[in-house]
Amino acid sequence: MEEGAAGRSVRLLVRATAEGVSLAEQEVKERCAWCGQLTVDKYAIDGLRACLPCAAGELSQSLKDRWSLERKPVPSEQRFEALFQAARALLEEGVGHEDLVIPTLAFANGVGEGYVALADAQQRLLAVEQGSEHWEAAIDEFVCACPAFRPVGIVDEAVMLERLPVSVEIHNYAHPHIVMPRIVTIEVGPSFSMVKPEHVAALYERVLTSAGIPCTEGLQGAMRWRFSTSTGHRLLIEVQHSHDGHTRVEFLAHMYREGKPVFSHPSTIREYYKMLMGKPEGPGFAQHLVGRSRGRTPDADTLIPACVAAYLRYSGGIQSRKEIHALLNEHVLRGNWKGLPEEGYSSSEVNQLWRDVAKVQRWTRYADLQLFA
């Protein structure tokens, strides 16, 4: 057994004890050749008896050794090519708003990491002409699959995404023969700019009007909310229609013969949302969902390198600041942007970069959760 596990052909065979052998001979053959313990497990590796734990261990080690021999590490330049490309495109466009920069880089990083669904979505968008009917259809398909973001364009083959912090969705009753809206959900996710109450009310009205569902002043209705942290912070508002206390779907179908129950008026939605959100400084959920309560949009040449550095460290696992600085200089900041020193960390540019990395890291994580959920 001097031959290495990687070069050895590992064969696990079920072997029955031969009949007609002495008990002494049988005992010897039933001892594991690796640990020496008597075993009832009937496995063999290269003709030698092995217990199940040792057989599994040898097989696992063999696969690991073969993987380490066959696998070639992907250079960082290739692994993060899509991320670097998107970052350069954003810099060229001078885009500095977090609700566009972070989703765009999150998507590009996911494509580079090999997420098939994101790569397929990218190819579908690249295959159609911007502004055409096919482009609009591709956007609608993307938003249906990922309601938190919307493609707004393509620059140098990089898909530009904007965050959609508020979405409205209609849910029908789960009944095989009755198609009728049961509830309307309004989902509010993290964003750097708080969506105004009147905009939420307008979106709610537009979605219901497009579906032919009336939303007028009613005498009764029901709304409830819950705040979730499982896939990034989000506020979910549920709006139910009024049905006079009746819960059987068959009765509702008789009551609403045209399948159009009445939901709350947009003005009610506006005030309910306003009450729940409050202000970014609190109380209310805005303090958990809104990233910037005041101040101007950050500069592109400070925000974008910080987001890329956050992905290189926390997603890519690169711990060396020197290596991250070198990658940023070569693949993101090359050309018209001032580079970072690769030796030492005391310059004002470096200190600013890593302060910004600490600020955006939580938001890059939110974007990942929303893309991959």
C-alpha positions as CSV (number, residue, x, y, z in Angstrom):
1,M,0.0,0.0,0.0
2,E,2.9,2.4,-0.7
3,E,1.2,3.8,-3.8
4,G,-0.4,7.2,-3.3
5,A,-4.1,7.7,-3.1
6,A,-4.2,10.0,-6.2
7,G,-2.5,7.5,-8.4
8,R,-4.4,4.5,-7.1
9,S,-7.5,3.2,-8.7
10,V,-10.0,3.0,-5.9
11,R,-12.5,0.3,-6.2
12,L,-15.2,-0.4,-3.6
13,L,-16.5,-3.9,-4.0
14,V,-19.1,-5.8,-2.0
15,R,-17.5,-9.1,-1.1
16,A,-19.1,-12.1,0.5
17,T,-17.1,-14.3,2.9
18,A,-16.1,-17.5,1.2
19,E,-17.7,-20.6,2.5
20,G,-15.6,-23.4,3.9
21,V,-12.8,-21.4,5.6
22,S,-11.8,-21.7,9.2
23,L,-12.9,-19.2,11.8
24,A,-9.3,-18.1,12.2
25,E,-9.0,-17.4,8.5
26,Q,-12.3,-15.7,8.4
27,E,-11.3,-13.4,11.4
28,V,-8.1,-12.4,9.6
29,K,-10.0,-11.5,6.4
30,E,-12.6,-9.5,8.3
31,R,-10.0,-7.1,9.8
32,C,-9.8,-3.7,8.1
33,A,-6.4,-3.3,6.4
34,W,-6.3,0.4,7.4
35,C,-7.4,0.5,11.0
36,G,-7.0,-3.2,12.0
37,Q,-10.4,-3.4,13.6
38,L,-12.7,-6.3,13.0
39,T,-15.5,-5.2,10.7
40,V,-18.8,-6.6,9.3
41,D,-18.6,-4.1,6.4
42,K,-17.8,-6.0,3.2
43,Y,-15.8,-3.5,1.2
44,A,-12.4,-3.9,-0.5
45,I,-9.9,-1.4,-1.8
46,D,-7.3,-2.9,-4.2
47,G,-8.3,-6.3,-3.0
48,L,-7.9,-5.5,0.7
49,R,-10.7,-5.6,3.3
50,A,-11.8,-2.2,4.5
51,C,-14.4,-1.0,7.0
52,L,-16.9,1.6,5.8
53,P,-15.3,4.7,7.5
54,C,-11.8,3.8,6.1
55,A,-13.2,3.0,2.6
56,A,-15.1,6.3,2.5
57,G,-12.1,8.2,3.8
58,E,-9.8,6.7,1.1
59,L,-12.3,7.4,-1.6
60,S,-12.8,11.0,-0.4
61,Q,-9.0,11.6,-0.2
62,S,-8.5,10.1,-3.7
63,L,-11.1,12.5,-5.2
64,K,-9.5,15.4,-3.4
65,D,-6.1,14.5,-4.6
66,R,-7.3,14.1,-8.2
67,W,-9.2,17.4,-8.0
68,S,-6.2,19.2,-6.7
69,L,-4.1,17.8,-9.6
70,E,-6.6,18.6,-12.3
71,R,-7.8,21.9,-11.1
72,K,-5.9,25.0,-12.2
73,P,-6.5,28.1,-10.2
74,V,-8.2,30.9,-12.2
75,P,-6.2,34.1,-12.3
76,S,-7.9,37.1,-10.6
77,E,-7.8,39.0,-13.9
78,Q,-10.0,36.3,-15.5
79,R,-12.1,35.5,-12.5
80,F,-13.2,39.2,-11.9
81,E,-13.2,40.2,-15.6
82,A,-16.9,41.0,-15.7
83,L,-16.7,42.9,-12.4
84,F,-13.8,45.0,-13.7
85,Q,-15.6,45.6,-17.0
86,A,-18.7,46.9,-15.3
87,A,-16.7,49.1,-13.0
88,R,-14.9,50.7,-15.9
89,A,-18.2,51.3,-17.7
90,L,-19.7,53.0,-14.7
91,L,-16.6,55.2,-14.3
92,E,-16.7,56.2,-17.9
93,E,-20.4,57.2,-17.6
94,G,-19.7,59.0,-14.3
95,V,-22.4,57.2,-12.5
96,G,-22.1,57.6,-8.7
97,H,-25.6,56.8,-7.3
98,E,-25.5,53.8,-5.0
99,D,-28.9,52.5,-6.2
100,L,-27.4,52.0,-9.7
101,V,-23.7,51.3,-9.0
102,I,-24.1,48.5,-6.4
103,P,-26.8,46.5,-8.3
104,T,-24.7,46.7,-11.5
105,L,-21.6,45.5,-9.8
106,A,-23.4,42.8,-7.9
107,F,-24.8,41.4,-11.1
108,A,-21.5,41.5,-12.9
109,N,-19.8,39.8,-9.9
110,G,-22.4,37.1,-10.0
111,V,-21.9,36.5,-13.7
112,G,-18.1,36.3,-13.2
113,E,-18.6,33.8,-10.3
114,G,-20.5,31.5,-12.7
115,Y,-24.1,31.9,-11.6
116,V,-25.9,30.4,-14.7
117,A,-29.2,32.2,-14.2
118,L,-27.4,35.6,-14.2
119,A,-25.2,34.7,-17.2
120,D,-28.3,33.6,-19.2
121,A,-30.1,36.8,-18.3
122,Q,-27.1,38.8,-19.5
123,Q,-27.0,37.0,-22.8
124,R,-30.7,37.6,-23.4
125,L,-30.3,41.3,-22.8
126,L,-27.1,41.5,-25.0
127,A,-28.9,39.7,-27.8
128,V,-31.6,42.3,-28.3
129,E,-31.5,45.9,-29.4
130,Q,-31.9,48.5,-26.7
131,G,-35.2,50.4,-27.0
132,S,-36.9,47.8,-29.2
133,E,-39.9,45.7,-28.3
134,H,-37.7,42.7,-27.6
135,W,-35.6,44.9,-25.2
136,E,-38.8,45.8,-23.3
137,A,-39.9,42.2,-23.2
138,A,-36.4,41.2,-21.9
139,I,-36.7,43.8,-19.2
140,D,-40.1,42.6,-18.2
141,E,-38.8,39.0,-18.0
142,F,-35.9,40.1,-15.9
143,V,-38.1,42.1,-13.4
144,C,-40.5,39.1,-13.1
145,A,-37.6,36.9,-12.1
146,C,-35.9,39.5,-9.9
147,P,-38.4,42.2,-8.8
148,A,-35.8,44.2,-6.9
149,F,-33.9,45.4,-9.9
150,R,-34.5,46.6,-13.5
151,P,-32.1,46.8,-16.4
152,V,-31.7,50.4,-17.7
153,G,-29.1,49.9,-20.4
154,I,-25.9,48.2,-21.6
155,V,-22.6,50.0,-21.7
156,D,-19.6,48.1,-23.2
157,E,-21.5,44.8,-22.8
158,A,-22.0,45.5,-19.1
159,V,-25.7,45.4,-17.9
160,M,-26.6,48.5,-16.0
161,L,-29.2,47.8,-13.2
162,E,-31.2,50.1,-11.1
163,R,-32.7,49.2,-7.7
164,L,-36.5,49.0,-7.5
165,P,-37.0,49.5,-3.8
166,V,-40.8,49.2,-4.0
167,S,-42.8,46.6,-5.9
168,V,-46.6,45.8,-6.1
169,E,-47.9,42.4,-6.8
170,I,-51.5,41.0,-7.1
171,H,-52.2,37.5,-5.7
172,N,-55.3,35.5,-6.8
173,Y,-57.2,33.0,-4.7
174,A,-55.9,29.5,-5.0
175,H,-59.0,28.1,-6.6
176,P,-59.1,26.0,-9.7
177,H,-62.1,27.6,-11.3
178,I,-62.2,31.1,-9.8
179,V,-59.7,33.8,-10.9
180,M,-60.1,36.6,-8.5
181,P,-57.6,38.8,-6.7
182,R,-57.3,37.9,-3.0
183,I,-54.6,40.2,-1.8
184,V,-52.2,42.9,-3.0
185,T,-48.7,43.0,-1.6
186,I,-46.4,46.0,-1.5
187,E,-42.8,45.1,-0.8
188,V,-40.3,47.8,0.3
189,G,-36.6,46.9,0.1
190,P,-33.4,48.7,1.0
191,S,-32.4,51.8,-1.0
192,F,-30.2,54.8,-0.5
193,S,-33.1,57.2,-1.3
194,M,-36.5,56.9,0.4
195,V,-39.3,56.4,-2.0
196,K,-41.9,59.1,-1.4
197,P,-45.4,58.1,-0.2
198,E,-47.1,59.6,-3.3
199,H,-44.9,57.5,-5.6
200,V,-45.9,54.3,-3.8
201,A,-49.5,55.2,-4.0
202,A,-49.2,56.0,-7.7
203,L,-47.4,52.6,-8.4
204,Y,-50.2,50.8,-6.5
205,E,-52.9,52.5,-8.5
206,R,-51.1,51.9,-11.8
207,V,-50.7,48.2,-11.1
208,L,-54.3,47.7,-10.1
209,T,-55.7,49.8,-12.9
210,S,-53.7,47.9,-15.5
211,A,-55.2,44.7,-14.1
212,G,-58.7,46.1,-14.2
213,I,-59.1,46.0,-10.4
214,P,-61.0,48.9,-8.8
215,C,-59.4,50.8,-5.9
216,T,-61.9,53.3,-4.5
217,E,-63.1,54.6,-1.2
218,G,-64.6,51.6,0.6
219,L,-66.4,51.2,3.8
220,Q,-64.1,48.4,5.0
221,G,-60.9,46.7,4.2
222,A,-57.8,45.3,5.9
223,M,-54.1,45.9,5.9
224,R,-51.3,44.4,7.8
225,W,-47.5,44.6,7.7
226,R,-44.4,42.6,8.7
227,F,-40.7,43.3,8.6
228,S,-38.3,40.6,7.4
229,T,-34.6,40.2,7.8
230,S,-34.2,36.7,6.2
231,T,-33.2,37.9,2.7
232,G,-32.1,41.4,3.6
233,H,-34.3,43.9,5.3
234,R,-37.7,44.4,3.7
235,L,-41.1,45.7,4.7
236,L,-44.1,43.8,3.4
237,I,-47.5,45.4,3.3
238,E,-50.6,43.3,2.6
239,V,-53.8,44.9,1.3
240,Q,-57.0,42.8,1.4
241,H,-60.3,43.7,-0.2
242,S,-63.5,44.1,1.7
243,H,-65.9,41.1,1.6
244,D,-68.4,41.7,4.4
245,G,-66.8,39.0,6.6
246,H,-67.4,36.2,4.1
247,T,-64.4,34.0,3.5
248,R,-65.7,31.2,1.2
249,V,-64.4,31.8,-2.3
250,E,-67.6,30.4,-3.9
251,F,-69.6,33.2,-2.1
252,L,-67.1,35.8,-3.3
253,A,-67.5,34.6,-6.9
254,H,-71.2,35.1,-6.6
255,M,-70.8,38.5,-4.9
256,Y,-68.3,39.8,-7.5
257,R,-69.7,38.4,-10.7
258,E,-67.2,40.3,-12.8
259,G,-64.3,39.1,-10.6
260,K,-63.5,42.6,-9.5
261,P,-63.5,43.1,-5.7
262,V,-62.7,46.6,-4.5
263,F,-59.4,47.4,-2.8
264,S,-58.3,50.3,-0.7
265,H,-57.9,53.8,-2.3
266,P,-54.4,54.9,-3.2
267,S,-54.6,57.7,-0.6
268,T,-55.1,55.1,2.1
269,I,-52.0,53.3,0.9
270,R,-50.1,56.5,0.8
271,E,-50.8,57.4,4.5
272,Y,-50.3,53.8,5.7
273,Y,-46.9,53.6,4.0
274,K,-46.0,57.0,5.4
275,M,-46.9,56.0,8.9
276,L,-44.9,52.7,8.7
277,M,-41.8,54.2,7.2
278,G,-41.5,57.3,9.4
279,K,-38.2,59.1,8.9
280,P,-34.7,57.9,8.3
281,E,-33.6,59.1,11.7
282,G,-36.5,57.1,13.2
283,P,-38.9,56.0,14.5
284,G,-40.2,53.8,11.7
285,F,-38.7,51.4,9.2
286,A,-37.0,54.0,7.2
287,Q,-34.1,53.9,9.6
288,H,-33.5,50.2,8.6
289,L,-34.2,50.6,4.9
290,V,-32.8,54.0,3.8
291,G,-29.1,54.3,3.4
292,R,-28.7,58.0,3.2
293,S,-31.0,60.5,4.9
294,R,-29.1,63.6,3.8
295,G,-26.1,64.7,1.8
296,R,-25.1,64.5,-1.8
297,T,-24.6,61.5,-4.0
298,P,-21.0,60.2,-3.7
299,D,-18.5,60.7,-6.5
300,A,-18.2,57.8,-8.9
301,D,-14.4,57.7,-8.6
302,T,-14.7,57.0,-4.8
303,L,-17.8,54.8,-4.7
304,I,-17.0,52.4,-7.5
305,P,-13.5,51.4,-6.4
306,A,-14.8,50.9,-2.9
307,C,-17.6,48.6,-4.1
308,V,-15.1,46.6,-6.3
309,A,-12.7,46.3,-3.3
310,A,-15.6,45.0,-1.1
311,Y,-16.3,42.3,-3.7
312,L,-12.7,41.4,-4.0
313,R,-12.3,41.0,-0.3
314,Y,-15.6,39.6,1.0
315,S,-16.8,37.7,-2.1
316,G,-13.5,36.9,-3.7
317,G,-11.6,36.1,-0.5
318,I,-8.6,38.3,-1.2
319,Q,-7.3,39.5,2.1
320,S,-4.2,41.4,1.0
321,R,-4.8,45.1,0.6
322,K,-1.7,45.3,-1.6
323,E,-3.2,42.7,-4.0
324,I,-6.5,44.5,-4.1
325,H,-4.8,47.9,-4.7
326,A,-2.8,46.3,-7.6
327,L,-6.0,44.9,-9.2
328,L,-7.8,48.2,-8.9
329,N,-4.9,50.1,-10.4
330,E,-4.5,47.7,-13.3
331,H,-8.1,46.8,-14.2
332,V,-10.4,49.6,-12.9
333,L,-8.4,52.9,-12.3
334,R,-6.2,52.6,-15.3
335,G,-6.2,55.6,-17.6
336,N,-7.7,58.8,-16.3
337,W,-8.1,57.9,-12.6
338,K,-5.5,58.3,-9.9
339,G,-4.1,55.0,-8.8
340,L,-3.6,53.7,-5.3
341,P,-0.2,53.0,-3.7
342,E,0.5,49.3,-3.6
343,E,3.0,49.7,-0.7
344,G,1.9,51.1,2.7
345,Y,-1.6,52.1,3.8
346,S,-1.3,55.5,5.3
347,S,-2.1,57.7,2.4
348,S,-5.4,59.7,2.4
349,E,-6.6,57.9,-0.8
350,V,-6.1,54.5,0.9
351,N,-7.8,55.5,4.1
352,Q,-10.7,56.9,2.2
353,L,-11.0,53.7,0.2
354,W,-11.2,51.4,3.2
355,R,-13.6,53.7,5.1
356,D,-15.9,53.5,2.1
357,V,-15.5,49.7,1.8
358,A,-16.8,49.4,5.4
359,K,-19.8,51.6,4.5
360,V,-20.8,49.7,1.3
361,Q,-20.1,46.2,2.4
362,R,-23.5,45.7,4.0
363,W,-25.2,47.1,0.9
364,T,-23.3,44.8,-1.5
365,R,-24.6,41.9,0.7
366,Y,-28.2,43.1,0.4
367,A,-27.8,43.2,-3.4
368,D,-26.4,39.7,-3.5
369,L,-29.3,38.4,-1.3
370,Q,-31.9,40.0,-3.6
371,L,-30.2,38.7,-6.8
372,F,-29.7,35.2,-5.6
373,A,-32.9,34.7,-3.6
